[in-house]
Amino acid sequence: MAPSALTSTWRHGGGGLALLLTLAALPAPAAPAKRPAPAAAGATYTLEARTVTGLGAGGMGSAEMMRMVMGGGASISSSRTLELRLQGSRVPAEAPKAEHRIPQGLALGSALPLLSSGPSSGRSRGAETPEPLERPKGRLLIFRGCGETAGSGQPEVLDIAKLVPDARQLEALQGAMGQRAGRGAALEPAAAAAITGTWPNGDSQGDLAATASLVGDHSVVSNYAPELRFRVEASHDFLAPLQLSASPAGAAWQLSWQPVATVLGYQAMATSAGKGPDELVIWTSSSSGWAGSAIPSNLDRRSAAQLIAQKVLLPPEATRCSISAQASAAMAMPVLQVTAYGDPLTVTGPAGATPWRVSLRRESTASRLLMAGMPGADADDGAGGEADQTKPRGFKLFPGLF
């Protein structure tokens, strides 16, 4: 998993420490291809549909998290999340309003209200101003590739303070953290004159059932964009839960998962505080250098094929990967996340009508703690059974926050 991958896949579930540490420590990911701003009176609508298994899944409370930390086994709970963002540039005669009329399979009533605001509002109602952050410090150790032994030149060691060189970038990072913590995250930059509507939002929060479905007819009705009508077939419904297994293989970890239909590729990442003071350790399945391993938010078949050729993504037929012994030894208590990227659905308005575009993006993630001896980790007789018994040291990436 790459910089953009982890931030996108953890934002829905409040990924907590791993999310915040990684957001702060990562170099700027490769910018996704810029999408054109809505044409006059046109609109763009983005749906982010995610299936979440294990850590971050709905219904996992603090008691279950503590049980896992104490060795009570990995959660197999699964949930589905949906984030919606409408951008339109009509100027309404009254306050902007919008709703997404949904099929019965989502089990959320007949429509979802999109909290709408214009460019003058600065931010959506209900958002909180985050506390100022101090400059991060420490070392980032990066391991990569699926071998049981790390390749030459690993780990790559970076000074975290140099990754956020000025106050402006630190402020931007803080804003990104605030957006993700409040759900309804910004999915692509808004045009200067656009009105934006989002769900979930401060006025309407909702959890989706594990069986929720997008299949059926959809329409988005607002007073600042044309009506958007589109249909989702079963081939673009929520992805199936990712069934992830992890077991010690000597001093390394062996990962395996069941194939997920209609995916473009996979990426895995493990993140942990290091054994030394102020160390963050990241392992990624990408064999490419860290700066080039970002996954664009608008991933499609063509860009996925390029990333597979560059060994940034694992191919759709992949079902195994290993965390090297060196990476395992450097991590105190790693959090593993594997992401399956589904092929997107793009729908555009009819020719001759006011232009609009709908983009449905799909992911399935599985996350778990990697602790040798934990039920659910099929321990063997290798050294992995004693690999991570060291008590993790606090990682003061943001002093006073952790």
Steps between C-alpha positions, in 0.01 A plus 500: 500500500626844419470850641165582345376148548529497876347844546209418276426162649526601862314830482156335513564309820693745715825311457639677807869483583609311189316744276632812671856372514497402136333819380770700670792286400431447135657698219250668272341227289487523126221740408202330338408607153321831519133488417345792318295744704127471438393679184251784524200373697649147485586260779727223624391237750733261678406190697760320713376149587713296741479160661694486826605185686675476836636817659284797408193293417171626636400351831857462628501679833782577741438178693553285190808702404648444847421129478699479178793692647504262797516201265131419468505436128446693182158638421321370194220759515426682178314818411434725203543875476392755245615859446327733256608834355309714251651806331278728294537853373146623447411803712175414682242765589482363855722309739673206326343161561549152359409138562602162361199276436617146560396142423336289768806280540692767692240475780535870584155619405410659170759781485823626659518876571817666368613781727564781252707815530645759265860614456458784748439266794863382508401168662194292567287565804587284793874489425731574788813711489787264585758585761834624363752223439864510589758409238542120480833341584669165486611245239293320241629153408353364175514136387342383176430194291345158563813300582568327831839675493529874438678604182818704486479863607235433762382655712477838334545746787340845487506791743131565571560868578628549145182350354297795631743785439285807565199624694283522188536129425444410865179704495389317183572165669293608799212593272514160331494327837198707604312416182555128540416500868165663423409255221343650190860559395590711200531257212633743242568876502191715461484757223520857630134574419360157585237421759576177679267246662625209714376194686556387775498840666426684819129491426477133405719214618429142403662160514444254219407140560753235402252390234436851360488513120539778243327302226207682344396839370643817653421868453653814650270800515616848596438868427862561396565218250307312232320185608735203485350163417706183491476128570739273686513137392615209715844517333561836672344431838704508822799269479492179702679501839872427473576180690854550632725253678843562652739251658864503608741351248824476690583861587280631218121515459310318227183674381226342293149593393213372294458661155245781475300517176531798261810649665775687317773404746610481862739681728607422857657712772609445859562798728647502849694696754862386483716341766704821532379836634299714259508237225221421259535184289303439183504192280323503164446229241603745230845424361537853365663782691282665760455827312364316197266256676192720541163377372299773323148559625366469145651156437367332185592193294767679298678660796469177700672305221785752503537476880505119480776517239693734732443258792310760698180293496473124530300350209137386539608134509740557794400329825826503699771733624765494775619761747877464520673379813689831522179704488334273756794533736492881477129532589371499857130434437415521130157578361452325165262619231436341159292687243323365193424769242183442298448618147309832502170594340484827305176637360463822300193696401335465160642686202356846453387530863666693780825309563538286811710206615449234768799303633453195723825378663519173690744347748507207740744509791599257772697620804639320802769507763798273437588332827668161508301253707171688452211266420432539131872514423599144422829493690771259399815387669709779354655803662191704414339374820739718698551783256290779645488455875684827563278761662442772239637842579288808451548676169480876560430598145282788619614589853209533738260315270618138551 
